[in-house]
């Protein structure tokens, strides 16, 4: 079973080469695929680069000990659960409490009994399987969340369209009334022309003089020059309103693109721009979003899903900063990773909230004002693209989300300049 690609991967960490070799041999005989690390630093690098549902680590190690490794693993906010077993020669009960408080799930005294270790590993396997089942149920909620997002977008689009359509209808109604009055004026002018043509003695015709006076009075009362100018402005507003409706529809279509798969060649700067167009109309006047696009490679992705992830994270930031504040979005290329950094100057969060921010149904908002799934959905989308999401926050210091997605191989450098800034102030 240990040669099977489906076998659970176990990260074995011990600075003692002999003990590490024995541990790897013992665990491998149980049917697991083992990867060894000689200290906590190497183990942390391996953990960040791959998925390990089970970690067995020694306590006392140079550089980074087992407790520090536990804390880092628990703070990594991985979507899958990691079961951690600490090995130590310490027999003190207080040490076991310290280990468990640091994030370990189990605590085994060295020298260990292989049968006991096997049983404890079995417990860890069962727990990780239960967590996998929970995650599958969680994924079933993804489609429901997407539909909820579409519903919110539809409501926003209806609101956006209502304003331009309103003044188009109002202006057209006024235009119709003015048109009727101008029609009357034109009728009078036509009767004058007919009278002139019918009479060779126009100057001595009193009826013609009366008609000319009525025309002059009517033109004076109507203020024809004003009517013509007003009609011109209203027509231009109608054209502008219709163009705005077309832009809204285009932005929504560009944002969602639901039929595209995960194999598109995508520029994340374009995804950010499309998302900002959708949410720009809902920003409070005091909220500013600055997009600083860097030179990045393209990624292989579903642009519609990436846009949903960006929308959810930006919506969270907008809600966090309140009526005034700034959100800054930067893109950069770091090695083989295309990186998006979204920072806000909001109130920030305590560490206990940060550790739960990606949990499904977790929200700090009032009951009924949110599903608590937005950030969880964003996390899953980025993970499905082979990426990762990290969050850093301190009370009073704002919050920063960092999204990393592997760059598309042999992709061209996206156009963009670090100095170019696109401001969206909600006005």
C-alpha positions as a printed Julia matrix, in Angstrom:
427×3 Matrix{Float64}:
   0.0    0.0     0.0
   2.92   2.38    0.64
   3.64   2.51   -3.1
   0.12   3.59   -3.93
  -0.43   7.19   -4.95
  -3.64   7.1    -2.89
  -1.87   6.31    0.39
  -1.95   9.06    3.01
   1.19  11.17    3.13
   2.87  11.53    6.51
   5.52  14.12    7.34
   8.04  12.67    9.83
  10.24  15.23   11.61
  13.21  14.37   13.86
  16.72  15.81   14.09
  18.12  12.4    15.06
  18.89  10.55   11.82
  18.56   7.08   13.37
  15.24   7.87   15.07
  13.89   9.48   11.9
  14.83   6.43    9.84
  13.18   4.05   12.32
  10.04   6.18   12.42
   9.79   6.31    8.64
  10.24   2.54    8.43
   7.6    1.92   11.14
   5.02   4.22    9.58
   5.71   3.03    6.02
   5.02  -0.56    7.1
   1.55   0.6     8.11
   0.84   1.57    4.5
   1.58   5.29    4.54
   3.81   7.35    2.26
   6.42   9.05    4.42
   8.53  12.14    3.83
  11.31  12.89    6.3
  12.57  16.25    7.59
  15.63  16.75    9.79
  14.29  19.79   11.68
  11.32  22.13   11.99
  12.57  24.59    9.37
  12.84  21.91    6.69
   9.49  20.44    7.77
   7.79  23.85    7.44
   9.17  24.3     3.91
   7.92  20.83    2.94
   4.53  21.48    4.52
   4.02  24.71    2.6
   4.93  23.02   -0.69
   2.66  19.96   -0.37
  -0.3   18.44    1.45
   0.29  16.32    4.56
  -2.83  15.18    6.45
  -0.63  13.71    9.22
   2.52  15.1    10.86
   4.67  13.24   13.41
   7.28  15.5    14.95
   9.88  15.41   17.68
   9.64  18.14   20.33
  13.24  19.18   20.95
  14.99  20.24   17.74
  17.44  23.02   16.82
  16.23  26.05   14.91
  12.51  25.42   15.05
  11.23  22.93   17.61
   8.09  20.8    17.43
   5.94  23.31   19.32
   6.8   26.14   16.91
   6.08  23.84   14.0
   2.66  23.01   15.48
   1.8   26.66   15.88
   2.81  27.47   12.31
   0.81  24.58   10.9
  -2.28  25.66   12.85
  -1.82  29.24   11.67
  -1.51  28.23    8.01
  -5.33  28.15    7.59
  -5.21  25.13    5.28
  -8.63  23.98    4.07
  -7.88  20.37    5.09
  -7.29  19.26    8.66
  -3.75  18.27    9.72
  -3.45  15.73   12.54
  -0.25  16.3    14.57
   1.45  13.82   16.9
   4.34  15.04   19.08
   7.06  12.64   20.21
   9.13  13.46   23.28
  11.23  11.84   25.96
   9.69  14.13   28.62
   7.36  12.31   31.02
   6.08  15.39   32.8
   2.29  15.79   32.58
   2.68  19.53   32.19
   4.7   18.97   29.02
   1.83  17.04   27.46
  -0.52  19.92   28.25
   1.92  22.39   26.69
   2.15  20.26   23.55
  -1.62  20.0    23.17
  -2.07  23.73   23.79
   0.45  24.42   21.02
  -1.78  22.69   18.5
  -0.84  19.02   18.71
  -3.63  16.42   18.63
  -1.72  13.66   20.4
   1.35  13.15   22.53
   3.55  10.01   22.54
   6.39   9.3    24.99
   9.71   7.96   23.67
  10.75   5.24   23.49
   7.42   4.51   21.88
   5.57   1.22   21.5
   5.1    0.59   17.74
   1.63  -0.89   18.31
   0.58   2.16   20.35
   1.94   4.52   17.72
   0.07   2.55   15.03
  -3.17   2.87   17.0
  -2.73   6.61   17.49
  -1.95   7.07   13.79
  -5.15   5.14   13.04
  -7.09   7.59   15.19
  -5.55  10.45   13.25
  -6.48   8.82    9.95
 -10.11   8.45   11.05
 -10.28  12.08   12.15
  -8.81  13.36    8.89
 -11.3   11.24    6.94
 -14.15  12.75    8.93
 -12.79  16.19    8.16
 -12.64  15.28    4.47
 -16.3   14.29    4.56
 -17.16  17.57    6.22
 -15.25  19.41    3.52
 -17.16  17.56    0.78
 -20.41  18.67    2.38
 -18.96  22.15    2.53
 -18.21  22.09   -1.18
 -21.84  21.31   -1.89
 -22.61  24.75   -0.53
 -20.36  26.34   -3.14
 -22.98  26.27   -5.86
 -25.57  27.71   -3.5
 -23.16  30.52   -2.62
 -22.52  31.18   -6.3
 -26.23  31.47   -6.91
 -26.52  33.84   -3.95
 -23.73  35.95   -5.44
 -25.53  36.03   -8.77
 -28.7   37.12   -6.96
 -26.87  39.98   -5.23
 -25.33  41.01   -8.53
 -28.73  40.94  -10.22
 -30.14  43.2    -7.49
 -27.22  45.57   -7.91
 -27.65  45.61  -11.68
 -31.37  46.37  -11.3
 -30.48  49.31   -9.05
 -27.8   50.54  -11.45
 -30.08  50.28  -14.49
 -33.03  51.93  -12.73
 -31.39  55.38  -12.55
 -30.42  55.82  -16.22
 -33.68  54.26  -17.4
 -35.56  56.67  -15.09
 -34.15  59.84  -16.58
 -34.41  58.41  -20.11
 -38.15  57.86  -19.56
 -38.61  61.29  -17.95
 -36.73  63.09  -20.68
 -38.58  61.29  -23.43
 -41.9   62.25  -21.83
 -40.89  65.93  -21.7
 -39.52  65.69  -25.21
 -42.9   64.44  -26.39
 -44.71  67.39  -24.79
 -42.28  69.9   -26.28
 -42.6   68.25  -29.63
 -46.37  68.86  -29.58
 -45.9   72.53  -28.88
 -43.34  72.89  -31.64
 -45.72  71.12  -33.98
 -48.33  73.84  -33.3
 -45.78  76.53  -34.01
 -44.75  74.91  -37.26
 -48.42  74.71  -38.22
 -48.82  78.44  -37.8
 -45.74  79.09  -39.88
 -47.09  76.88  -42.64
 -50.4   78.76  -42.72
 -48.43  82.0   -43.14
 -46.52  80.55  -46.06
 -49.75  79.39  -47.67
 -51.36  82.78  -47.2
 -48.36  84.58  -48.72
 -48.41  82.34  -51.75
 -52.17  82.78  -52.22
 -52.2   86.55  -52.11
 -50.35  88.94  -54.33
 -51.39  91.79  -52.01
 -49.89  90.34  -48.83
 -49.01  93.69  -47.36
 -52.59  94.89  -47.39
 -54.08  91.67  -46.0
 -55.26  92.24  -42.4
 -55.75  88.54  -41.78
 -52.08  88.01  -42.63
 -51.05  90.69  -40.17
 -53.12  89.0   -37.48
 -51.49  85.65  -38.23
 -48.03  87.17  -38.03
 -48.87  88.7   -34.64
 -50.17  85.37  -33.3
 -46.98  83.67  -34.48
 -44.8   86.28  -32.81
 -46.77  85.97  -29.55
 -46.63  82.18  -29.64
 -42.88  82.12  -30.3
 -42.31  84.6   -27.47
 -44.36  82.54  -25.01
 -42.69  79.26  -25.98
 -39.09  80.58  -25.94
 -38.2   78.48  -28.96
 -34.44  78.87  -28.54
 -34.66  77.44  -25.01
 -36.83  74.55  -26.2
 -34.41  73.64  -28.93
 -31.42  73.76  -26.57
 -33.31  71.8   -23.89
 -34.34  69.14  -26.38
 -30.73  68.78  -27.54
 -29.51  68.26  -23.94
 -32.24  65.73  -23.19
 -31.47  63.76  -26.31
 -27.8   63.65  -25.3
 -28.76  62.45  -21.8
 -30.89  59.72  -23.34
 -27.95  58.58  -25.43
 -25.65  58.68  -22.4
 -28.15  56.7   -20.32
 -28.51  54.06  -22.98
 -24.72  53.8   -23.23
 -24.51  53.38  -19.46
 -27.02  50.52  -19.56
 -24.93  48.85  -22.24
 -21.78  49.32  -20.14
 -23.43  47.76  -17.09
 -24.52  44.72  -19.06
 -21.04  44.43  -20.59
 -19.36  44.66  -17.18
 -21.61  41.99  -15.72
 -21.01  39.7   -18.68
 -17.27  40.29  -18.51
 -17.33  39.65  -14.77
 -19.25  36.37  -14.69
 -18.36  34.47  -17.86
 -20.0   31.35  -16.34
 -19.48  29.01  -19.28
 -15.67  29.16  -19.31
 -13.62  26.35  -17.81
 -10.48  26.25  -15.72
  -8.12  26.16  -18.7
  -8.28  29.8   -19.78
  -5.18  31.97  -20.17
  -6.06  34.68  -17.64
  -4.48  38.01  -16.67
  -5.34  38.66  -13.02
  -5.1   42.41  -13.62
  -8.02  42.05  -16.06
  -9.99  40.07  -13.47
  -9.41  42.8   -10.87
 -10.47  45.52  -13.33
 -13.66  43.62  -14.22
 -14.52  43.11  -10.54
 -13.94  46.77   -9.7
 -16.32  47.81  -12.46
 -19.05  45.65  -10.91
 -18.66  46.89   -7.33
 -17.72  50.5    -8.14
 -21.3   51.76   -8.15
 -21.98  50.43   -4.64
 -19.04  52.14   -2.91
 -19.67  54.79   -0.29
 -18.38  58.25   -1.32
 -15.62  58.04    1.31
 -14.25  54.67    0.14
 -11.31  54.62   -2.29
  -9.96  51.52   -4.03
  -6.54  51.83   -5.63
  -5.42  49.2    -8.12
  -1.67  49.15   -8.73
  -1.11  46.58  -11.48
   2.34  45.07  -11.72
   4.03  43.14  -14.51
   2.74  39.59  -14.06
   2.48  36.41  -16.06
  -0.87  34.92  -16.92
  -2.39  32.01  -15.0
  -4.44  28.99  -16.06
  -7.82  29.61  -14.51
 -11.55  30.14  -14.79
 -11.91  33.93  -14.96
 -15.5   33.79  -13.71
 -14.52  31.87  -10.57
 -11.47  34.07   -9.96
 -13.74  37.11  -10.19
 -16.08  35.61   -7.58
 -13.14  35.05   -5.22
 -11.95  38.64   -5.71
 -15.5   39.96   -5.27
 -15.93  38.12   -1.97
 -12.61  39.32   -0.55
 -13.18  42.91   -1.68
 -16.73  42.87   -0.33
 -15.35  41.74    3.04
 -12.81  44.59    2.98
 -15.47  47.17    2.03
 -17.69  46.03    4.89
 -14.72  46.13    7.29
 -13.63  49.72    6.62
 -17.13  51.2     6.83
 -18.13  54.54    5.22
 -14.57  55.84    4.84
 -11.25  54.19    4.14
  -8.88  52.91    1.5
  -8.34  49.51   -0.09
  -5.15  48.91   -2.05
  -4.76  46.09   -4.58
  -1.28  45.24   -5.85
  -0.2   42.52   -8.26
   3.33  41.2    -8.57
   5.32  38.26   -9.86
   7.22  36.37   -7.14
   9.11  33.48   -8.67
   6.58  31.12  -10.24
   3.69  32.64   -8.27
   1.4   35.39   -9.48
   0.57  37.3    -6.3
  -2.35  39.59   -5.47
  -2.14  41.62   -2.24
  -5.39  43.24   -1.01
  -4.93  45.55    1.97
  -7.41  47.72    3.83
  -7.0   50.32    6.58
  -9.96  49.02    8.58
 -10.05  48.1    12.26
  -8.24  44.79   11.82
  -8.87  41.58   13.76
  -7.58  39.74   16.78
  -5.63  36.52   16.22
  -8.49  34.28   17.35
 -10.71  35.74   14.61
  -7.97  35.5    11.98
  -7.61  31.76   12.66
 -11.32  31.24   11.93
 -11.86  33.68    9.08
 -12.01  30.97    6.39
 -14.28  28.64    8.38
 -17.68  28.08    6.74
 -20.54  30.07    8.3
 -18.14  32.12   10.43
 -19.0   35.81   10.39
 -18.57  38.8    12.67
 -21.6   40.52   11.16
 -25.07  40.57   12.65
 -27.32  37.55   12.21
 -29.12  37.7     8.88
 -26.68  40.15    7.26
 -24.34  37.54    5.79
 -23.97  33.82    5.13
 -20.42  33.48    6.5
 -19.44  31.63    3.3
 -17.87  34.38    1.18
 -14.25  34.02    2.34
 -14.58  30.24    2.58
 -15.71  30.15   -1.06
 -12.84  32.46   -2.07
 -10.35  30.17   -0.3
 -11.72  27.08   -2.06
 -11.64  28.74   -5.47
  -8.0   29.79   -5.12
  -7.09  26.33   -3.8
  -8.83  24.68   -6.76
  -6.49  26.7    -8.99
  -3.46  25.28   -7.18
  -2.99  28.44   -5.15
  -3.12  29.58   -1.55
  -4.54  32.44    0.49
  -2.9   33.98    3.55
  -4.28  36.68    5.82
  -2.49  39.01    8.22
  -4.29  41.32   10.6
  -3.77  43.14   13.86
  -6.31  45.18   15.84
  -6.09  48.77   14.65
  -3.69  47.91   11.83
  -6.04  46.8     9.04
  -6.1   43.48    7.21
  -4.08  42.11    4.28
  -5.08  39.16    2.1
  -2.37  37.62   -0.08
  -3.46  35.39   -2.96
  -0.9   33.24   -4.77
  -1.67  31.32   -7.96
   0.95  29.42   -9.99
   1.89  31.19  -13.21
   1.03  29.65  -16.54
   4.07  28.02  -18.1
   5.62  29.83  -21.07
   3.08  32.63  -20.75
   3.77  36.14  -21.95
   4.32  38.98  -19.55
   1.09  40.9   -19.05
   1.15  44.55  -19.93
   1.09  46.86  -16.96
   3.2   49.39  -15.11
   3.8   49.67  -11.41
   3.35  53.42  -11.65
  -0.11  53.21  -13.24
  -2.94  53.58  -10.72
  -6.65  53.21  -11.29
  -8.71  55.02   -8.64
 -12.31  54.11   -7.85
 -13.85  56.54   -5.39
 -17.49  55.49   -5.71
 -18.59  58.84   -7.19
